[in-house]
Amino acid sequence: MENQSNMRIGIVGASGYTGSELATILDRHPAAEIAFATSSSYAGQSLRSLYPTAPALRLQPATDVSWGQADVVFTCLPHAAAAAT
């Protein structure tokens, strides 16, 4: 059997409903590792402090993230917000 490493995942906009649900699903996935979770409004707080069933991820501002630490990044921002940047 091959030994495969986990997929490292970043979540931009993790403090919203979609981002928090994605984080909860990925936290339970055996082949996923959440590399970072961002929030502009709640940076420095734990995602669990916002959503009690969410994983205890420290939310970071997107400007502080090292993008190379993720294999894939999900953008969970409000409609058209990602297009502005």
N, C-alpha and C positions, 0 to 999 in steps of 0.2 A: 504494500500500500504506500502511495506517495505521501510525503509529509508536506502539506501546503500551509502557508502562513495565512493569517486572516487578511481580509480586504480592509484597508484603512480608509475610513470615511470621514469627510468633513461635512458639517451642516451649517449653512449660512442662513440666519434667521431662525434659530432654534427656539426662540422664546415665543413664537406664535403657535397657533393650534397645529398647523401642518408640521412644523419643525419639531414640536414636542412629541407628537404622535410618531413621527419618523424615528426620533431618538429612542423612544420606548420600544418600538419594533426592532430596531437595529441592536439595541442593548441585549435583547433576548436571542439574537441570531448567533449561532455557533461559529460562523465564518466571518463575522463582522467585528470590527474594532472601531469605535468612534475616536478619531484622532483629534478633532476639535469641534466646538459648537460656538457659533457667534451670536451676538445680540448687541445692537447699538443702545437700546434702552436699558438693558439689565446686565450689562457687562460687570463682571466681578461677583455676581451672584450665582447661586446654584440653580440649575434648571428645576431641581426638586423643590426649591423654595417657592416656585411659581406653580408647579403641577406636582402634587404629592406622589403620584404614581410614576413620574418620570425618573430617569436615572440621575444620580447626583453628579452632573457634569458642571464644571465651572464655565460659565459663559464669558466669552472674550470679545473685545471689539475686533471687527474684521481686519483692521489695520495692524493688529498685533499677531495675526496668524501667519505661520510659516506654511505657505500653500504646498510645499513639497512634502510635508508629512502625511498627505492624504493621497490615496490612489484615485479616488473619485470624490467629487464635491456635489452635494445636493443644494440647490438654491430654493429656499422656502420663504421667499419674500412676498409682500403683497403684490397684486397685479401691477405690472409695468415698473415696479421699483427697481428691478435688476437692470432694466434697459437704460436707466438714468445714469448708471455708473460705468 
